[in-house]
Amino acid sequence: MDMKSKNWQAVAFLAPASLLLFVFYYWPLLQDLWLSLHTWNMVSPTMKFVGLQNYVQVLSGTEFIKIMGNTLLYVVVLVILNFLLPYGISFIMSHVLQRFNFFYRSALFIPSTISLAVASIIFLWVFNPLAGPVQLLLAGVGLDSPRWFKESGLVIVIIGVIIG
């Protein structure tokens, strides 16, 4: 095979993947960028070009700091749950708990096979403000249950735990 036919063969193999990448990733990204430069209610056929005014409005708004704080809290929770906690547990398992090592590995792997929908349902049940186990436990020791799904700080932590 000469070099020219190898190049065409490479193009033939890369073309479908490149086309799919453009259609499903880059084209929507470019459309979103174009739409972000306009004001439009998505019902009327007319769009008004406003340039960077939408970005200035978002970045100078009072909600921006709160959104960044929530994002930072979410990232911290996910880093702890996805990196620090597993490494700590694996260190303990490999150096301290060698007797039932297989059991602990299985017990820690099973939750990763549960789908996000099942994990969400379990969390809704566990943190049910009327009759969930956490509510009953807190009521048993005389504490009021926080409003798990109403307070923004707790919601971000709970979402991070479900996803993590």
N, C-alpha and C positions, 0 to 999 in steps of 0.2 A: 504494500500500500504506500502510495506516495503521500507527501505532506498535505497536498490540496484535498485529497479525499478524506484524510484524517480530520482536517479542519471542518469539512462539511458534515462528517459524522458527529463531531462534537457539537456543532450547531444544531443538528437534528435531535440529539439527545437533550440539549439544554433548552431548546425552544419551547416545548410544552410547559416545563417547569417555570421558565421565565415569563411566559404568557400568563400562567395562573398567578404567579406572584404579582405581576403588574395589575391584573384584573381584580384580584381580591385583596391586595394590600396597598399598592401605590395609587391606584385610581381613586379608591375611597378616601385615602389620605389627602390627595390633591383636592378632591371635592370638598372635604371638610375645611381645608385651608381656605378655599375660595368662598365657601359659605360663611366662614368666620369674619370675613371682611365686609359682610352685608348685614342689614337688618331685615328680617323676614319672619312672618308669623306662620309659615309653612302651609297656609291655606290660600292666601291671595297669590295670584300669579306674578305679582310685581315684587322685586327686591330692590332695596335702596342701598347703594354702595356707601359705606361709612368709613372705610379704611381701617386704621388701627384703633378707632374709637372703642370698639368692643373690648379690646385688650386693655386699654387704659382704664375703662370702667371696671373691669374685673380686678385688675391689679391694684387699683386705688380704693376699692370698696372695703368696708369694715369686715365683711365676711371672709376676706382673703386670709387674714391672719388666723382665724379660727379653722379654716379649711387646711391650712398648712400645719397647724398644731395637731389636728385630727390625723392627717397623713403621717406626720412624724410619730405620733403615738402608735398608729397602726403598723408602721415599719418596725418600731422597737419591739412590739409584741411578736410580730412574725419572725424577727431575727432571733429573739429569745426562744421561741417555740420551735423554729426550724433548724437552728444551728447550735446555740449554746446548750439547751436542754438535752437534745440527742447526744451531743458529744459528752456531756457530763454523765448521762446514763450509760453510754457505751464504756466510758472509762471505769465507772463503778462495776459494771458487769464483767469487764475483762480482767480487772485486778482484784476485786473484792468478792463478788458473788460467783464463784466458779462452780459451785456444787450443782445448782439448778440452772446452769447457763442456757440450755436448750429451751427450757420453759420460759425464761425471761425474754429470750429473743422472740419466741412465738407470740407471747403476750404483748410485746411492743410492736410487732409487725402487723397484727390483726387490725388495729385501728386504721392503718394506712390503706387497707383494702375496702373500708367502708366508704360509700359514695358521699358526696357533699350533701345530697338531699337527705339521706338517712341521718347524717351527723346533725343537720339543721333541725330535723324533727326531734331527735334526742335532746338537743339543747333547749328547744322550746318546751319540752316536757320537764326537763331538769329545772329550768329557771321559771316555770309557770308561777306567776305571782299569787295564785289562789291555792294550789295544791301540789306544787312541785316539791321534790325532796329537799332542795336547798331552802325553800320557804318554810317547810315544816321543821327543818333542823334549826333554822334561825329563830323561829317562833318557840321552839322547845327550850332554847336557852334565854328567851326573853328579849331577843333583838328584833327590831323592825327590819323587814326585807327592803333593800333598796329597789327603786323602780328600774329594773334591769334594762328594759327596752325603751325607757323614756329619757334617761340621762345620757347625754352624748358621750361622755368619757367612758362609761360602762359599755355602751353599745359598741364602740370601736374595739374595746378589749374583747368583748364576746365574739364579734365578727372575726377578729384575729385568731382567737382560740378555735373557732369552728373551722376556719380555712387552714390554720396551722396544723 
